[in-house]
Amino acid sequence: MLRALLAIFRPMATIARELTTLRELYELDLGSRQPPLFRVTEKPNKRDTEVSYSGVEDLRPGYKRWFQPEDEEEEDVQS
């Protein structure tokens, strides 16, 4: 049983180092493009699955965004 667990967990450090190397290479590749691309990361929050566009903000409460269509015209067409 111990050997099975060691076989599973021993390579984890090697995998983590290689993933770190791949991430660094990927960021160098993004930085070398013209124009360079930068990855921006933020601390995740409750609304992290939300897509927003520059200058466009949906001011409706959260429950209305989930359960009601964005345009009132869509609601009239369906009924």
C-alpha positions as CSV (number, residue, x, y, z in Angstrom):
1,M,0.0,0.0,0.0
2,L,2.8,2.4,0.9
3,R,4.6,1.7,-2.4
4,A,1.4,2.5,-4.3
5,L,1.0,5.8,-2.5
6,L,4.7,6.7,-3.1
7,A,4.3,5.8,-6.8
8,I,1.5,8.3,-7.0
9,F,2.9,11.2,-5.0
10,R,6.6,11.1,-5.8
11,P,6.3,12.4,-9.3
12,M,4.2,15.4,-8.1
13,A,7.2,17.6,-7.4
14,T,8.7,16.9,-10.8
15,I,5.3,17.6,-12.5
16,A,5.0,20.9,-10.6
17,R,8.5,22.0,-11.7
18,E,7.8,21.2,-15.3
19,L,4.5,23.0,-15.2
20,T,6.2,26.0,-13.8
21,T,8.7,25.9,-16.6
22,L,6.0,25.6,-19.2
23,R,4.1,28.6,-17.7
24,E,7.3,30.7,-17.8
25,L,7.9,29.7,-21.4
26,Y,4.4,30.5,-22.4
27,E,4.6,34.0,-20.7
28,L,7.9,34.6,-22.6
29,D,6.2,33.7,-25.8
30,L,3.3,36.0,-25.2
31,G,5.7,38.8,-24.3
32,S,7.7,38.3,-27.5
33,R,4.7,38.8,-29.8
34,Q,4.1,42.1,-31.6
35,P,2.2,43.8,-29.9
36,P,3.1,41.9,-26.7
37,L,0.3,40.1,-24.9
38,F,0.1,40.3,-21.1
39,R,-1.8,38.0,-18.9
40,V,-3.7,39.7,-16.1
41,T,-4.8,37.7,-13.1
42,E,-7.0,38.7,-10.3
43,K,-8.1,37.2,-7.0
44,P,-11.2,35.2,-7.8
45,N,-14.5,36.4,-6.4
46,K,-18.2,35.4,-6.4
47,R,-18.8,36.9,-9.8
48,D,-15.7,35.5,-11.5
49,T,-17.7,33.7,-14.2
50,E,-19.2,37.0,-15.5
51,V,-18.2,38.3,-18.9
52,S,-18.0,42.1,-19.2
53,Y,-17.1,44.3,-22.1
54,S,-15.2,47.6,-21.8
55,G,-17.6,50.4,-21.1
56,V,-20.7,48.2,-20.9
57,E,-22.1,47.4,-17.5
58,D,-25.3,45.5,-16.7
59,L,-26.9,47.4,-13.8
60,R,-29.7,45.0,-13.1
61,P,-29.6,43.0,-9.9
62,G,-28.1,39.6,-10.0
63,Y,-31.3,37.7,-9.9
64,K,-32.7,39.6,-12.9
65,R,-29.6,38.8,-14.9
66,W,-30.1,35.1,-14.3
67,F,-33.8,34.8,-14.6
68,Q,-35.0,37.5,-17.0
69,P,-34.0,38.3,-20.6
70,E,-31.8,41.3,-21.1
71,D,-34.2,42.9,-23.6
72,E,-37.8,43.4,-22.8
73,E,-38.6,42.9,-26.5
74,E,-37.5,39.3,-26.3
75,E,-40.1,38.7,-23.7
76,D,-42.9,40.2,-25.8
77,V,-41.9,38.1,-28.9
78,Q,-42.0,34.8,-27.0
79,S,-45.5,35.4,-25.5
